């Protein structure tokens, strides 16, 4: 079995694959090198930084399966794989990691943790009512996207004593919903916090734009730990800058890395560098899942 790994993977994964297969590793996504090496690959494993499209697949003579080391798969032309009879697998091993960061961002925004931290590092001690924050308990959380992460966010929200509503634009939900399902417009209107967990595709690109932001409460907070393209960043900047909504917690951006994007610099925005899945536990789980998939192929 010829395996091509593109990107960074846990060392135990590399060791195990080497025991049972001929392995080629490309640590950084270089298109020309991938096009050259994919010609002999039977199994291709990629991270979201590598785009799998028709042009690349034309170079693959004996490819039997593609595996993405991630939940999301907007970087993969699934229809092209299907037309070629190539199997496709995702690795949803980051559910807990992303869900926990989602709540970390919520609390950081609502309790102004970064602001307080910066103040104290400068020797300050802010205790006025203008520096008060808000609790999660009793707030209405609107979850957009009911895949594994969205469902886990719903579960945790209930433990915080939150009211939860949801919509499912990608139709990811399996089984009977345990929360109230509503349309996106209603969700935006009634939620104190809106948390995005939808897949990015043509239907969901910029699903949160000027129109949608205007439907949200002025006191509302937007959290995005899914994909940056779900939100029109220019519209979000205007809404946050003008006070149309109260704040945002962002782990993902339309352009990554965002550099000195003015959205990142706003005081009512808390940012992390697409770190939702970046935990040691998540890497271990995903690595084990990848080895399990390879064993079954």
Phi, psi and omega in degrees: 000127179260118183245132175247116176259127177240118181115191181260136182221156177303144183298327180294331177293313180299316181298315183293320180295320181298333180292333190236358184211163171276120190243133171241131181241129172245106188293320179245142184290099174247116190302314184297318180292321178296315180299325179287316185281335184291342181301328183255001185278141172260328179229129179245127178242127184227162169258170184299347179287344182258123181272126178254105182234179183301320182298317178292319182293337177296336180277347185268110183276321186236027184290128182252333183206146173238133179234129174255133184277055186194166171290305186284157183216028178292346177276000183242130175279089184297324180294322178295321178296316182297320181294335179266356182073026180266127180292151180224135180226139168256168180232091183277063183259006186250016185306307182297317183299312182291319180298319180293319178296325177305314179285330174299317178292319178303309184293320180299319180287311185291328181260005176056039184299313179300321180296314179297320180298313180299320180297314183292326177295339177265006179092006182277174181203086186269123182226011181285161181297335177293346179258004178293156176243199183230151177275158171281325183304130178087350180279155176265123178257127175256117182257122181254105183111117186244043168283194182304318181290314179302318180293323178293322176298319177300316181298313181294321181302321179297324178294332176280354181082028180268154169274137186234131170234160184210158168224162189223076186298332179267358183055054182269342188292138176246134179080190184280134180292143178257006177230167179286126179264132181223170173286162182301316182300314179295319179303314181296324184287327187257350186273141171276330177225131176247124183240124186265129180218027181273157171285148178269124175206189181300329181284326187258355178301126181056035179295339173249104180232200182304313181301314183290319180296328179290340178279341183284156175297150178295334180271001187282158178237138177253131177242131177228107174242019183259273178218141184299326184292351176292338185240135171285104187295328178294318178293322180294318178302313181297320182293322180284319181295322183275350184083014179297323167234162191280327184185177180208148172239117188236124173254347184226155187217157179298322176242123181235130356288152184282348181061225181266041177303136183295337177296319182295330186278351182294140182291339180262021177237132173249129186237148169225155190273066182049053187254011185306319183266000189274073172230155178298323180294320179296315179299321178296312180299312182297321178298316179295320178295320179298314179297324178295319177297314181298324180295327182276343182284000000 
